Amino acid sequence: MTTSKTIIITGSTDGIGKHLATKLAGEGHKMIIHGRNHLKLKQAIKDIQTQSGNDDIHAYQADFAKKEDVYQFAQNIKNDFDKIDVLINNAGAYFGSERVATEDDVEMTFMLSVQVPFILTNALMPLLENADQGRVIHTSSYMHHFAKASNLDFGLKHDYSAGKAYNNSKLYTIWLTRYQNKALRQNNSKVTINSYHPGLISTNLNNNDIKKNLKSMMLSEIMKPFSKNLDECTATV
Ligand SMILES: NC(=O)c1ccc[n+]([C@@H]2O[C@H](COP(=O)([O-])OP(=O)(O)OC[C@H]3O[C@@H](n4cnc5c(N)ncnc54)[C@H](OP(=O)(O)O)[C@@H]3O)[C@@H](O)[C@H]2O)c1
């Protein structure tokens, strides 16, 4: 029997995050789930409780496109919990052909893959330190191999494409992991930090482009037979 842990998964209203939350809830862990959409979050609590038989599910709403929501989310967790065993920074998106940015002009793919995990890891570190063996997991992607990072142009203001934003952000996720790991080791922290690639999985990830063209839709269909299923993906974590 595994000891029950307190686990946060961001972006757990769909895809990998929801599946993983259901699996871990089924193993008896206390789950803190998160989403930006109230109705999807309500449905996720219901589905996870029903499928896992575990009622110890705590849900928080926050739109990570807004920095104040990210800080408020972390504050709410700090108000409600003394200890976090695992923080899984999973929320992410693949945007469309138009560059999308936060109010203070942070490109949105970068915001979700890099800035939010950075803020949450720092803000929740005291709770992770309170665990016997705190763990942070950032979600990267195999696509980081195709990154074309130049001149530390994180904002891609003049040279934006959805693919470049996504691939670069997943490389920066790995850079962030290395940087944070070094800092933790220098401070003799017992918290560990890793990033992972879940595998190619057919989810809603690529559905943010309202102008999605025929070519990208055909490509998703062609890639489906090569996709892992969600059980294979969550085994990687
Ligand atoms: N699928 C793959 O093949 C694959 C491969 C490598 C890496 N990944 C990574 O795995 C992670 C999960 O992806 P997925 O495939 O499971 O995608 P998904 O099905 O689209 O799920 C993404 C989750 O993130 C949430 N999210 C998106 N934007 C948000 C925002 N502004 N604020 C708060 N939450 C937000 C979504 O909320 P809603 O439910 O409201 O949309 C959803 O819960 C991502 O980091 C992705 O880059 C995926």
The ligand as an SDF file (V2000), in Angstrom:
LIG
                    3D

 48 52  0  0  0  0  0  0  0  0999 V2000
   -0.6290   15.6570  -26.1200 N   0  0  0  0  0  0  0  0  0  0  0  0
    0.6390   15.4670  -26.4630 C   0  0  0  0  0  0  0  0  0  0  0  0
    0.9570   14.7400  -27.4220 O   0  0  0  0  0  0  0  0  0  0  0  0
    1.7360   16.1460  -25.6790 C   0  0  0  0  0  0  0  0  0  0  0  0
    3.0730   15.8520  -26.0060 C   0  0  0  0  0  0  0  0  0  0  0  0
    4.0950   16.4510  -25.2850 C   0  0  0  0  0  0  0  0  0  0  0  0
    3.7930   17.3530  -24.2600 C   0  0  0  0  0  0  0  0  0  0  0  0
    2.4880   17.6340  -23.9720 N   0  0  0  0  0  0  0  0  0  0  0  0
    2.2260   18.5920  -22.8790 C   0  0  0  0  0  0  0  0  0  0  0  0
    1.3710   17.9730  -21.9290 O   0  0  0  0  0  0  0  0  0  0  0  0
    0.6080   18.9880  -21.2370 C   0  0  0  0  0  0  0  0  0  0  0  0
   -0.8770   18.6290  -21.2520 C   0  0  0  0  0  0  0  0  0  0  0  0
   -1.3290   18.6290  -22.5960 O   0  0  0  0  0  0  0  0  0  0  0  0
   -2.6170   17.8280  -23.1150 P   0  0  0  0  0  0  0  0  0  0  0  0
   -2.2020   17.1600  -24.3660 O   0  0  0  0  0  0  0  0  0  0  0  0
   -3.2470   17.0420  -22.0340 O   0  0  0  0  0  0  0  0  0  0  0  0
   -3.5670   19.0660  -23.5440 O   0  0  0  0  0  0  0  0  0  0  0  0
   -5.1090   19.4000  -23.2220 P   0  0  0  0  0  0  0  0  0  0  0  0
   -5.9430   18.1630  -23.3420 O   0  0  0  0  0  0  0  0  0  0  0  0
   -5.4300   20.5640  -24.0820 O   0  0  0  0  0  0  0  0  0  0  0  0
   -5.0760   19.8320  -21.6750 O   0  0  0  0  0  0  0  0  0  0  0  0
   -4.4310   21.0250  -21.2830 C   0  0  0  0  0  0  0  0  0  0  0  0
   -4.9080   21.4550  -19.9100 C   0  0  0  0  0  0  0  0  0  0  0  0
   -4.3270   22.7530  -19.6300 O   0  0  0  0  0  0  0  0  0  0  0  0
   -5.3850   23.6740  -19.3370 C   0  0  0  0  0  0  0  0  0  0  0  0
   -5.0940   25.0440  -19.7550 N   0  0  0  0  0  0  0  0  0  0  0  0
   -4.8420   25.4990  -20.9980 C   0  0  0  0  0  0  0  0  0  0  0  0
   -4.7220   26.8420  -20.9920 N   0  0  0  0  0  0  0  0  0  0  0  0
   -4.9180   27.2380  -19.7000 C   0  0  0  0  0  0  0  0  0  0  0  0
   -4.9500   28.5100  -19.0590 C   0  0  0  0  0  0  0  0  0  0  0  0
   -4.8020   29.6580  -19.7140 N   0  0  0  0  0  0  0  0  0  0  0  0
   -5.1890   28.5400  -17.7230 N   0  0  0  0  0  0  0  0  0  0  0  0
   -5.3870   27.3890  -17.0260 C   0  0  0  0  0  0  0  0  0  0  0  0
   -5.3780   26.1730  -17.5830 N   0  0  0  0  0  0  0  0  0  0  0  0
   -5.1480   26.1000  -18.9170 C   0  0  0  0  0  0  0  0  0  0  0  0
   -6.5750   23.1280  -20.1070 C   0  0  0  0  0  0  0  0  0  0  0  0
   -7.7780   23.7040  -19.6180 O   0  0  0  0  0  0  0  0  0  0  0  0
   -9.1660   23.5740  -20.4810 P   0  0  0  0  0  0  0  0  0  0  0  0
   -9.7150   22.2060  -20.1180 O   0  0  0  0  0  0  0  0  0  0  0  0
   -9.9860   24.7000  -19.9770 O   0  0  0  0  0  0  0  0  0  0  0  0
   -8.7760   23.7070  -21.9280 O   0  0  0  0  0  0  0  0  0  0  0  0
   -6.4280   21.6340  -19.8390 C   0  0  0  0  0  0  0  0  0  0  0  0
   -6.8970   21.3020  -18.5570 O   0  0  0  0  0  0  0  0  0  0  0  0
    0.9250   20.3000  -21.9470 C   0  0  0  0  0  0  0  0  0  0  0  0
    1.9100   20.9890  -21.2170 O   0  0  0  0  0  0  0  0  0  0  0  0
    1.4840   19.8510  -23.2980 C   0  0  0  0  0  0  0  0  0  0  0  0
    2.3370   20.8070  -23.8810 O   0  0  0  0  0  0  0  0  0  0  0  0
    1.4630   17.0570  -24.6560 C   0  0  0  0  0  0  0  0  0  0  0  0
  1  2  1  0
  2  3  2  0
  2  4  1  0
  4  5  1  0
  4 48  2  0
  5  6  2  0
  6  7  1  0
  7  8  2  0
  8  9  1  0
  8 48  1  0
  9 10  1  0
  9 46  1  0
 10 11  1  0
 11 12  1  0
 11 44  1  0
 12 13  1  0
 13 14  1  0
 14 15  2  0
 14 16  1  0
 14 17  1  0
 17 18  1  0
 18 19  2  0
 18 20  1  0
 18 21  1  0
 21 22  1  0
 22 23  1  0
 23 24  1  0
 23 42  1  0
 24 25  1  0
 25 26  1  0
 25 36  1  0
 26 27  1  0
 26 35  1  0
 27 28  2  0
 28 29  1  0
 29 30  1  0
 29 35  2  0
 30 31  1  0
 30 32  2  0
 32 33  1  0
 33 34  2  0
 34 35  1  0
 36 37  1  0
 36 42  1  0
 37 38  1  0
 38 39  2  0
 38 40  1  0
 38 41  1  0
 42 43  1  0
 44 45  1  0
 44 46  1  0
 46 47  1  0
M  CHG  2   8   1  16  -1
M  END
$$$$
